[in-house]
Amino acid sequence: MIHGCARVSMDGQSLTARKDQLAAAGTRKIFSGTADGASRGQSHLKRLAAALREGMLQR
């Protein structure tokens, strides 16, 4: 199963569009988040990392 991460940080960017692009590429599990320039919120990355098991990463 392909896991992915979608994030937007600027006004006018579409989280839905990013998720649609990932889904079109075959991503089954999408973790998403939004953050402005002052925010370092990356809980979506932590959730993605927690969902991955050793040996699941491909380069």
HTML snippet that shows the backbone in 3Dmol.js (N, CA, C, O; Angstrom):
<script src="https://3Dmol.org/build/3Dmol-min.js"></script>
<div id="view" style="width:600px;height:400px;position:relative"></div>
<script>
const pdb = `
ATOM      1  N   MET A   1       0.836  -1.167   0.000  1.00  0.00           N
ATOM      2  CA  MET A   1       0.000   0.000   0.000  1.00  0.00           C
ATOM      3  C   MET A   1       0.889   1.240   0.000  1.00  0.00           C
ATOM      4  O   MET A   1       1.884   1.295   0.722  1.00  0.00           O
ATOM      5  N   ILE A   2       0.534   2.221  -0.799  1.00  0.00           N
ATOM      6  CA  ILE A   2       1.287   3.469  -0.870  1.00  0.00           C
ATOM      7  C   ILE A   2       0.710   4.458   0.141  1.00  0.00           C
ATOM      8  O   ILE A   2      -0.497   4.695   0.181  1.00  0.00           O
ATOM      9  N   HIS A   3       1.597   5.030   0.955  1.00  0.00           N
ATOM     10  CA  HIS A   3       1.234   6.062   1.917  1.00  0.00           C
ATOM     11  C   HIS A   3       1.803   7.382   1.402  1.00  0.00           C
ATOM     12  O   HIS A   3       2.853   7.392   0.759  1.00  0.00           O
ATOM     13  N   GLY A   4       1.126   8.486   1.674  1.00  0.00           N
ATOM     14  CA  GLY A   4       1.614   9.781   1.228  1.00  0.00           C
ATOM     15  C   GLY A   4       1.241  10.883   2.193  1.00  0.00           C
ATOM     16  O   GLY A   4       0.470  10.678   3.131  1.00  0.00           O
ATOM     17  N   CYS A   5       1.799  12.051   1.951  1.00  0.00           N
ATOM     18  CA  CYS A   5       1.577  13.194   2.817  1.00  0.00           C
ATOM     19  C   CYS A   5       1.280  14.413   1.956  1.00  0.00           C
ATOM     20  O   CYS A   5       2.025  14.717   1.025  1.00  0.00           O
ATOM     21  N   ALA A   6       0.191  15.109   2.269  1.00  0.00           N
ATOM     22  CA  ALA A   6      -0.179  16.334   1.557  1.00  0.00           C
ATOM     23  C   ALA A   6      -0.164  17.480   2.555  1.00  0.00           C
ATOM     24  O   ALA A   6      -0.690  17.357   3.661  1.00  0.00           O
ATOM     25  N   ARG A   7       0.443  18.598   2.157  1.00  0.00           N
ATOM     26  CA  ARG A   7       0.498  19.764   3.039  1.00  0.00           C
ATOM     27  C   ARG A   7       0.414  21.024   2.197  1.00  0.00           C
ATOM     28  O   ARG A   7       1.021  21.109   1.130  1.00  0.00           O
ATOM     29  N   VAL A   8      -0.322  21.978   2.669  1.00  0.00           N
ATOM     30  CA  VAL A   8      -0.350  23.303   2.056  1.00  0.00           C
ATOM     31  C   VAL A   8      -0.021  24.323   3.128  1.00  0.00           C
ATOM     32  O   VAL A   8      -0.293  24.109   4.309  1.00  0.00           O
ATOM     33  N   SER A   9       0.573  25.442   2.704  1.00  0.00           N
ATOM     34  CA  SER A   9       0.959  26.451   3.677  1.00  0.00           C
ATOM     35  C   SER A   9       0.577  27.860   3.250  1.00  0.00           C
ATOM     36  O   SER A   9       0.698  28.793   4.044  1.00  0.00           O
ATOM     37  N   MET A  10       0.129  28.031   2.039  1.00  0.00           N
ATOM     38  CA  MET A  10      -0.169  29.369   1.549  1.00  0.00           C
ATOM     39  C   MET A  10      -1.640  29.495   1.177  1.00  0.00           C
ATOM     40  O   MET A  10      -2.281  28.537   0.743  1.00  0.00           O
ATOM     41  N   ASP A  11      -2.150  30.701   1.361  1.00  0.00           N
ATOM     42  CA  ASP A  11      -3.499  30.964   0.887  1.00  0.00           C
ATOM     43  C   ASP A  11      -3.557  30.690  -0.604  1.00  0.00           C
ATOM     44  O   ASP A  11      -2.605  30.974  -1.331  1.00  0.00           O
ATOM     45  N   GLY A  12      -4.649  30.151  -1.051  1.00  0.00           N
ATOM     46  CA  GLY A  12      -4.812  29.867  -2.465  1.00  0.00           C
ATOM     47  C   GLY A  12      -4.358  28.471  -2.853  1.00  0.00           C
ATOM     48  O   GLY A  12      -4.640  28.024  -3.964  1.00  0.00           O
ATOM     49  N   GLN A  13      -3.662  27.773  -1.968  1.00  0.00           N
ATOM     50  CA  GLN A  13      -3.278  26.398  -2.251  1.00  0.00           C
ATOM     51  C   GLN A  13      -4.417  25.484  -1.826  1.00  0.00           C
ATOM     52  O   GLN A  13      -5.105  25.750  -0.841  1.00  0.00           O
ATOM     53  N   SER A  14      -4.605  24.429  -2.560  1.00  0.00           N
ATOM     54  CA  SER A  14      -5.729  23.530  -2.295  1.00  0.00           C
ATOM     55  C   SER A  14      -5.258  22.189  -1.756  1.00  0.00           C
ATOM     56  O   SER A  14      -4.563  21.435  -2.437  1.00  0.00           O
ATOM     57  N   LEU A  15      -5.649  21.911  -0.525  1.00  0.00           N
ATOM     58  CA  LEU A  15      -5.343  20.610   0.061  1.00  0.00           C
ATOM     59  C   LEU A  15      -6.064  19.508  -0.706  1.00  0.00           C
ATOM     60  O   LEU A  15      -5.529  18.415  -0.889  1.00  0.00           O
ATOM     61  N   THR A  16      -7.277  19.802  -1.152  1.00  0.00           N
ATOM     62  CA  THR A  16      -8.040  18.823  -1.929  1.00  0.00           C
ATOM     63  C   THR A  16      -7.309  18.472  -3.219  1.00  0.00           C
ATOM     64  O   THR A  16      -7.248  17.302  -3.597  1.00  0.00           O
ATOM     65  N   ALA A  17      -6.758  19.467  -3.894  1.00  0.00           N
ATOM     66  CA  ALA A  17      -6.022  19.213  -5.142  1.00  0.00           C
ATOM     67  C   ALA A  17      -4.800  18.342  -4.880  1.00  0.00           C
ATOM     68  O   ALA A  17      -4.507  17.431  -5.655  1.00  0.00           O
ATOM     69  N   ARG A  18      -4.088  18.616  -3.794  1.00  0.00           N
ATOM     70  CA  ARG A  18      -2.907  17.807  -3.461  1.00  0.00           C
ATOM     71  C   ARG A  18      -3.308  16.364  -3.169  1.00  0.00           C
ATOM     72  O   ARG A  18      -2.648  15.427  -3.618  1.00  0.00           O
ATOM     73  N   LYS A  19      -4.388  16.192  -2.418  1.00  0.00           N
ATOM     74  CA  LYS A  19      -4.863  14.840  -2.103  1.00  0.00           C
ATOM     75  C   LYS A  19      -5.310  14.120  -3.373  1.00  0.00           C
ATOM     76  O   LYS A  19      -5.049  12.928  -3.534  1.00  0.00           O
ATOM     77  N   ASP A  20      -5.976  14.830  -4.269  1.00  0.00           N
ATOM     78  CA  ASP A  20      -6.406  14.230  -5.535  1.00  0.00           C
ATOM     79  C   ASP A  20      -5.211  13.768  -6.362  1.00  0.00           C
ATOM     80  O   ASP A  20      -5.258  12.710  -6.990  1.00  0.00           O
ATOM     81  N   GLN A  21      -4.136  14.564  -6.364  1.00  0.00           N
ATOM     82  CA  GLN A  21      -2.930  14.193  -7.109  1.00  0.00           C
ATOM     83  C   GLN A  21      -2.302  12.935  -6.530  1.00  0.00           C
ATOM     84  O   GLN A  21      -1.887  12.046  -7.274  1.00  0.00           O
ATOM     85  N   LEU A  22      -2.233  12.858  -5.215  1.00  0.00           N
ATOM     86  CA  LEU A  22      -1.679  11.665  -4.572  1.00  0.00           C
ATOM     87  C   LEU A  22      -2.544  10.437  -4.871  1.00  0.00           C
ATOM     88  O   LEU A  22      -2.022   9.364  -5.171  1.00  0.00           O
ATOM     89  N   ALA A  23      -3.856  10.599  -4.789  1.00  0.00           N
ATOM     90  CA  ALA A  23      -4.765   9.488  -5.065  1.00  0.00           C
ATOM     91  C   ALA A  23      -4.618   9.020  -6.511  1.00  0.00           C
ATOM     92  O   ALA A  23      -4.648   7.820  -6.783  1.00  0.00           O
ATOM     93  N   ALA A  24      -4.461   9.961  -7.434  1.00  0.00           N
ATOM     94  CA  ALA A  24      -4.293   9.610  -8.845  1.00  0.00           C
ATOM     95  C   ALA A  24      -2.999   8.831  -9.077  1.00  0.00           C
ATOM     96  O   ALA A  24      -2.900   8.049 -10.022  1.00  0.00           O
ATOM     97  N   ALA A  25      -2.009   9.049  -8.210  1.00  0.00           N
ATOM     98  CA  ALA A  25      -0.728   8.342  -8.321  1.00  0.00           C
ATOM     99  C   ALA A  25      -0.759   6.989  -7.617  1.00  0.00           C
ATOM    100  O   ALA A  25       0.243   6.274  -7.589  1.00  0.00           O
ATOM    101  N   GLY A  26      -1.922   6.640  -7.046  1.00  0.00           N
ATOM    102  CA  GLY A  26      -2.054   5.329  -6.426  1.00  0.00           C
ATOM    103  C   GLY A  26      -1.908   5.318  -4.916  1.00  0.00           C
ATOM    104  O   GLY A  26      -1.868   4.249  -4.306  1.00  0.00           O
ATOM    105  N   THR A  27      -1.829   6.491  -4.304  1.00  0.00           N
ATOM    106  CA  THR A  27      -1.696   6.564  -2.851  1.00  0.00           C
ATOM    107  C   THR A  27      -2.998   6.143  -2.196  1.00  0.00           C
ATOM    108  O   THR A  27      -4.063   6.661  -2.531  1.00  0.00           O
ATOM    109  N   ARG A  28      -2.918   5.213  -1.270  1.00  0.00           N
ATOM    110  CA  ARG A  28      -4.113   4.693  -0.595  1.00  0.00           C
ATOM    111  C   ARG A  28      -4.362   5.356   0.754  1.00  0.00           C
ATOM    112  O   ARG A  28      -5.511   5.568   1.139  1.00  0.00           O
ATOM    113  N   LYS A  29      -3.291   5.685   1.473  1.00  0.00           N
ATOM    114  CA  LYS A  29      -3.416   6.295   2.801  1.00  0.00           C
ATOM    115  C   LYS A  29      -2.743   7.650   2.740  1.00  0.00           C
ATOM    116  O   LYS A  29      -1.529   7.734   2.552  1.00  0.00           O
ATOM    117  N   ILE A  30      -3.533   8.732   2.902  1.00  0.00           N
ATOM    118  CA  ILE A  30      -3.010  10.084   2.789  1.00  0.00           C
ATOM    119  C   ILE A  30      -3.142  10.792   4.137  1.00  0.00           C
ATOM    120  O   ILE A  30      -4.227  10.869   4.713  1.00  0.00           O
ATOM    121  N   PHE A  31      -2.030  11.300   4.618  1.00  0.00           N
ATOM    122  CA  PHE A  31      -1.996  12.103   5.829  1.00  0.00           C
ATOM    123  C   PHE A  31      -1.872  13.549   5.379  1.00  0.00           C
ATOM    124  O   PHE A  31      -1.076  13.851   4.490  1.00  0.00           O
ATOM    125  N   SER A  32      -2.641  14.446   5.976  1.00  0.00           N
ATOM    126  CA  SER A  32      -2.628  15.821   5.492  1.00  0.00           C
ATOM    127  C   SER A  32      -2.589  16.819   6.624  1.00  0.00           C
ATOM    128  O   SER A  32      -2.950  16.522   7.763  1.00  0.00           O
ATOM    129  N   GLY A  33      -2.137  18.021   6.275  1.00  0.00           N
ATOM    130  CA  GLY A  33      -2.086  19.086   7.250  1.00  0.00           C
ATOM    131  C   GLY A  33      -1.921  20.428   6.575  1.00  0.00           C
ATOM    132  O   GLY A  33      -1.550  20.516   5.405  1.00  0.00           O
ATOM    133  N   THR A  34      -2.199  21.460   7.325  1.00  0.00           N
ATOM    134  CA  THR A  34      -1.999  22.828   6.846  1.00  0.00           C
ATOM    135  C   THR A  34      -1.164  23.566   7.886  1.00  0.00           C
ATOM    136  O   THR A  34      -1.212  23.263   9.078  1.00  0.00           O
ATOM    137  N   ALA A  35      -0.406  24.530   7.410  1.00  0.00           N
ATOM    138  CA  ALA A  35       0.414  25.322   8.319  1.00  0.00           C
ATOM    139  C   ALA A  35       0.734  26.648   7.655  1.00  0.00           C
ATOM    140  O   ALA A  35       0.944  26.710   6.444  1.00  0.00           O
ATOM    141  N   ASP A  36       0.771  27.706   8.451  1.00  0.00           N
ATOM    142  CA  ASP A  36       1.205  28.981   7.900  1.00  0.00           C
ATOM    143  C   ASP A  36       2.713  29.114   8.115  1.00  0.00           C
ATOM    144  O   ASP A  36       3.338  28.241   8.718  1.00  0.00           O
ATOM    145  N   GLY A  37       3.279  30.182   7.632  1.00  0.00           N
ATOM    146  CA  GLY A  37       4.722  30.352   7.721  1.00  0.00           C
ATOM    147  C   GLY A  37       5.249  30.395   9.138  1.00  0.00           C
ATOM    148  O   GLY A  37       6.400  30.032   9.380  1.00  0.00           O
ATOM    149  N   ALA A  38       4.427  30.835  10.085  1.00  0.00           N
ATOM    150  CA  ALA A  38       4.866  30.934  11.476  1.00  0.00           C
ATOM    151  C   ALA A  38       4.706  29.624  12.231  1.00  0.00           C
ATOM    152  O   ALA A  38       5.253  29.464  13.323  1.00  0.00           O
ATOM    153  N   SER A  39       3.973  28.702  11.667  1.00  0.00           N
ATOM    154  CA  SER A  39       3.669  27.440  12.353  1.00  0.00           C
ATOM    155  C   SER A  39       4.629  26.350  11.911  1.00  0.00           C
ATOM    156  O   SER A  39       5.030  26.288  10.749  1.00  0.00           O
ATOM    157  N   ARG A  40       4.981  25.514  12.834  1.00  0.00           N
ATOM    158  CA  ARG A  40       5.827  24.364  12.523  1.00  0.00           C
ATOM    159  C   ARG A  40       5.033  23.072  12.678  1.00  0.00           C
ATOM    160  O   ARG A  40       5.615  21.992  12.774  1.00  0.00           O
ATOM    161  N   GLY A  41       3.722  23.178  12.704  1.00  0.00           N
ATOM    162  CA  GLY A  41       2.879  22.007  12.901  1.00  0.00           C
ATOM    163  C   GLY A  41       3.098  20.952  11.823  1.00  0.00           C
ATOM    164  O   GLY A  41       2.829  21.189  10.645  1.00  0.00           O
ATOM    165  N   GLN A  42       3.577  19.815  12.226  1.00  0.00           N
ATOM    166  CA  GLN A  42       3.818  18.740  11.274  1.00  0.00           C
ATOM    167  C   GLN A  42       3.300  17.425  11.827  1.00  0.00           C
ATOM    168  O   GLN A  42       3.919  16.376  11.649  1.00  0.00           O
ATOM    169  N   SER A  43       2.158  17.490  12.501  1.00  0.00           N
ATOM    170  CA  SER A  43       1.601  16.273  13.080  1.00  0.00           C
ATOM    171  C   SER A  43       1.272  15.249  11.998  1.00  0.00           C
ATOM    172  O   SER A  43       1.288  14.046  12.258  1.00  0.00           O
ATOM    173  N   HIS A  44       0.973  15.719  10.781  1.00  0.00           N
ATOM    174  CA  HIS A  44       0.690  14.794   9.686  1.00  0.00           C
ATOM    175  C   HIS A  44       1.922  13.950   9.354  1.00  0.00           C
ATOM    176  O   HIS A  44       1.792  12.779   8.997  1.00  0.00           O
ATOM    177  N   LEU A  45       3.108  14.535   9.470  1.00  0.00           N
ATOM    178  CA  LEU A  45       4.333  13.765   9.219  1.00  0.00           C
ATOM    179  C   LEU A  45       4.570  12.742  10.324  1.00  0.00           C
ATOM    180  O   LEU A  45       5.019  11.628  10.058  1.00  0.00           O
ATOM    181  N   LYS A  46       4.267  13.122  11.561  1.00  0.00           N
ATOM    182  CA  LYS A  46       4.413  12.184  12.670  1.00  0.00           C
ATOM    183  C   LYS A  46       3.437  11.022  12.530  1.00  0.00           C
ATOM    184  O   LYS A  46       3.789   9.877  12.813  1.00  0.00           O
ATOM    185  N   ARG A  47       2.201  11.313  12.090  1.00  0.00           N
ATOM    186  CA  ARG A  47       1.217  10.245  11.895  1.00  0.00           C
ATOM    187  C   ARG A  47       1.653   9.318  10.758  1.00  0.00           C
ATOM    188  O   ARG A  47       1.478   8.103  10.847  1.00  0.00           O
ATOM    189  N   LEU A  48       2.219   9.888   9.689  1.00  0.00           N
ATOM    190  CA  LEU A  48       2.713   9.087   8.571  1.00  0.00           C
ATOM    191  C   LEU A  48       3.853   8.186   9.046  1.00  0.00           C
ATOM    192  O   LEU A  48       3.859   6.989   8.759  1.00  0.00           O
ATOM    193  N   ALA A  49       4.806   8.752   9.763  1.00  0.00           N
ATOM    194  CA  ALA A  49       5.946   7.969  10.244  1.00  0.00           C
ATOM    195  C   ALA A  49       5.489   6.843  11.166  1.00  0.00           C
ATOM    196  O   ALA A  49       6.035   5.740  11.116  1.00  0.00           O
ATOM    197  N   ALA A  50       4.499   7.111  12.002  1.00  0.00           N
ATOM    198  CA  ALA A  50       4.000   6.096  12.922  1.00  0.00           C
ATOM    199  C   ALA A  50       3.299   4.961  12.175  1.00  0.00           C
ATOM    200  O   ALA A  50       3.291   3.823  12.642  1.00  0.00           O
ATOM    201  N   ALA A  51       2.716   5.265  11.027  1.00  0.00           N
ATOM    202  CA  ALA A  51       1.990   4.260  10.259  1.00  0.00           C
ATOM    203  C   ALA A  51       2.929   3.344   9.471  1.00  0.00           C
ATOM    204  O   ALA A  51       2.553   2.237   9.084  1.00  0.00           O
ATOM    205  N   LEU A  52       4.145   3.817   9.243  1.00  0.00           N
ATOM    206  CA  LEU A  52       5.105   3.028   8.472  1.00  0.00           C
ATOM    207  C   LEU A  52       5.837   2.051   9.383  1.00  0.00           C
ATOM    208  O   LEU A  52       6.174   2.359  10.527  1.00  0.00           O
ATOM    209  N   ARG A  53       6.061   0.907   8.855  1.00  0.00           N
ATOM    210  CA  ARG A  53       6.858  -0.094   9.570  1.00  0.00           C
ATOM    211  C   ARG A  53       8.202  -0.235   8.871  1.00  0.00           C
ATOM    212  O   ARG A  53       8.348   0.111   7.698  1.00  0.00           O
ATOM    213  N   GLU A  54       9.165  -0.740   9.597  1.00  0.00           N
ATOM    214  CA  GLU A  54      10.485  -0.961   9.029  1.00  0.00           C
ATOM    215  C   GLU A  54      10.363  -1.853   7.804  1.00  0.00           C
ATOM    216  O   GLU A  54       9.656  -2.860   7.821  1.00  0.00           O
ATOM    217  N   GLY A  55      11.056  -1.472   6.750  1.00  0.00           N
ATOM    218  CA  GLY A  55      11.014  -2.240   5.520  1.00  0.00           C
ATOM    219  C   GLY A  55       9.956  -1.782   4.539  1.00  0.00           C
ATOM    220  O   GLY A  55       9.878  -2.303   3.427  1.00  0.00           O
ATOM    221  N   MET A  56       9.139  -0.815   4.934  1.00  0.00           N
ATOM    222  CA  MET A  56       8.072  -0.354   4.046  1.00  0.00           C
ATOM    223  C   MET A  56       8.539   0.739   3.088  1.00  0.00           C
ATOM    224  O   MET A  56       7.867   1.011   2.093  1.00  0.00           O
ATOM    225  N   LEU A  57       9.668   1.365   3.369  1.00  0.00           N
ATOM    226  CA  LEU A  57      10.115   2.486   2.551  1.00  0.00           C
ATOM    227  C   LEU A  57      10.790   2.016   1.282  1.00  0.00           C
ATOM    228  O   LEU A  57      11.586   1.077   1.289  1.00  0.00           O
ATOM    229  N   GLN A  58      10.452   2.695   0.175  1.00  0.00           N
ATOM    230  CA  GLN A  58      11.107   2.438  -1.103  1.00  0.00           C
ATOM    231  C   GLN A  58      11.686   3.740  -1.591  1.00  0.00           C
ATOM    232  O   GLN A  58      11.119   4.808  -1.360  1.00  0.00           O
ATOM    233  N   ARG A  59      12.805   3.659  -2.259  1.00  0.00           N
ATOM    234  CA  ARG A  59      13.449   4.871  -2.791  1.00  0.00           C
ATOM    235  C   ARG A  59      13.404   4.873  -4.280  1.00  0.00           C
ATOM    236  O   ARG A  59      13.895   5.809  -4.912  1.00  0.00           O
TER     237      ARG A  59
END
`;
const viewer = $3Dmol.createViewer("view");
viewer.addModel(pdb, "pdb");
viewer.setStyle({}, {cartoon: {color: "spectrum"}});
viewer.zoomTo();
viewer.render();
</script>
